[in-house]
Amino acid sequence: MSSKIKRSYIREILDVIDDDYISFAGGLPNEELFPKKQIQEATVKALENTKSLQYSSSYGLETLRKKIASFYCDKLDFPTNEEEILITSGSQQAFDIILKAIDTKIIVEEPSYLGALASFRVLNKKINSFSKISSLNALLDNKSCLYLISDFQNPSTSSYNCTQRQVLSKMINKNCSFLIEDGAYTFLDFENNFKTPISKNVEKSFHLGSFSKIVAPGLRVGWIRAKKSLIDKLLFIKESLDLHTATLNQMIFDEYLNRNNLFEHIEFINANYQEKMNFMADCLVKYIPSFKFERPKGGMFIYGKLNCDTMNLANIALKQKLAIVPAEVFYLNKKSNEIRLNFTNSTYGEIEDGIKILANILKEIKKEKRSIFLTIFDSLKAG
Amino acid sequence: MSSKIKRSYIREILDVIDDDYISFAGGLPNEELFPKKQIQEATVKALENTKSLQYSSSYGLETLRKKIASFYCDKLDFPTNEEEILITSGSQQAFDIILKAIDTKIIVEEPSYLGALASFRVLNKKINSFSKISSLNALLDNKSCLYLISDFQNPSTSSYNCTQRQVLSKMINKNCSFLIEDGAYTFLDFENNFKTPISKNVEKSFHLGSFSKIVAPGLRVGWIRAKKSLIDKLLFIKESLDLHTATLNQMIFDEYLNRNNLFEHIEFINANYQEKMNFMADCLVKYIPSFKFERPKGGMFIYGKLNCDTMNLANIALKQKLAIVPAEVFYLNKKSNEIRLNFTNSTYGEIEDGIKILANILKEIKKEKRSIFLTIFDSLKAG
């Protein structure tokens, strides 16, 4: 096994911490918002059909694929039919499926999603990165696959605007490159004003979606949207990986969508998340005025910059039972003084307490720096 | 994508056929035997805990891993603790996880399981095969991984006896090779007299297990049993593939095992399968006396030999709405006049009807051969 392959920093943190910790580290949705009762009802109905316990097709349940296709048509202005949807075991599985089917190098945004980077590394893919669209063109060719999170990017929280989307799609097509566009946060738009994916105007595109952030992640159901000729290439790979995504889980979502208005539920989540984000942002402004950030317009994170070594900061915080993510882990090979803070999976009380802990640690670090400076200054004076 | 990568013959058949067909092709368990009511109860209980819908650990649920470890201790005489079990999304996923962690060529039995072969091919692994244990030693070294199904092999239905298991474990250790031992059918022993896995005495071994054949496959929960130091190498790979196996599905099995005696259920399945196997065997003896086979002592298939081109036979049968599998697909690159017949997923009526259809096709083929022979004979006489 490559020495490069280390377990992800975040997973290692999550393994260590327990209920005594305040965690801003993971990307866990607020489980109080799970439509538990509705899922229970959908599950009882799904289990009435014995087929829910039997093997099923690698492609995925047709009725569920039809409903997912309708999200694209009705909500994203992106005409799609059920043959253009492949069900995956969570969106994470899409990387492995797609990158076994196409033989390309990978180009990622910097910073980027850790789970994607891990998947690319396990597959021994050559990874390049870009931070500005203007520098991207030089990296693209017909042996490249660009990986983007277009909406409320993890970790940076930024989204591409309409002009950028046009520039990107033209650039990708001109270079005959592939695009993997990760739509994990597309529907977590606090204004419920969903943007059309870049993929719509890209010839060789894979758009990834998931029920994890908008319903519940524990069922592990996601999907790939691509044109039929590309889906055909993925089917055999998907089959070789796990035969198919759990039948019961697909039928639960299918039943859930039969009985409920998903987009009403999404509005409910977005309202809750926006309020929590604003509360955390207010705490940051109040307790850590030196923290430079913009309030995100969607997603699950606040991302910003501090004047210190944030890896060191995260390690000290962990000893004080607070978990945060130093942004260094989201870069290929670069130091960073940014941090990522998740606001969805803590209570209001935990958010305020956590930010206070962070503020105190920063004060201590500042005091220590000052004391080191004074010692050096004194010794210089004495010398 | 490699041109070698074609969708599996069996999946293609399964895509074509509908309820009008009699299918001896798949490896589907009898869904009438699923403990549906017990799974419904376990699911209701599991869903009471909101954690069932949340992300969970890549390792898998600890309480479930403990129960699986106890199967090894109590039923297979193979001391195992929960740290030696990694939960997978079906047993199929184990191939991908393990073979990304170890860089070896693969040695398979011939014939072998199609799903494993597909996985090895997608990973571009070099595959060698052996048909006799005596020829295996020359193929093994410390860059080899041997893949075996020790009990009621798919498709051949044969098992290794105690002496062979000893010879194999010594041979594998001596060559410092890896072993992947597939236990998919281990508990489908009609005498409920489960054999200790070869893995017990192999230093670098992975033993694969699954709930698919003994409870229900639609939930996609399997596992890898290996020593802790090997499991540690697999964790990061598992995480990169799908983060973790569906939380709910793990909790359903955990609850199911809390409330039910799994091995009583297994005895019930085995009694049913043995009866069905004997019925199909009796039909074969009666209608196709030329079919050479041995009655299997476990598993889900009857395997045997005919005096004809069985790929041609299977294609003719498919036109008459009967699906069987010509054994050619189970070999790396070899013709075969064997066929595999699944008996678990058809009714008694379908079994008799299907064997009669097969018998009639064989008579037609024989008549045709005879008529061609006579035509040639006549023309020779005339000449």
Interface residues (C-beta under 8 A of the other chain):
Chain A: M1 I5 K6 R7 S8 R11 L14 D15 G26 L28 P29 E31 E32 F34 K36 I39 Q40 T43 V44 L47 T50 K51 S52 L53 Q54 Y55 S56 S57 S58 S89 G90 Q92 Q93 F95 D96 K100 A101 I102 D103 G115 A118 S119 R121 V122 S212 A216 P217 G218 L219 R220 K233 L235 F236 I237 E239 S240 L241 D242 L243 H244 T245 A246 T247 L248 N249
Chain B: M1 I5 K6 R7 S8 R11 L14 D15 G26 L28 P29 E31 E32 F34 K36 I39 Q40 T43 V44 L47 T50 K51 S52 L53 Q54 Y55 S56 S57 S58 S89 G90 Q92 Q93 F95 D96 K100 A101 I102 D103 G115 A118 S119 R121 V122 S212 A216 P217 G218 L219 R220 K233 L235 F236 I237 E239 S240 L241 D242 L243 H244 T245 A246 T247 L248 N249
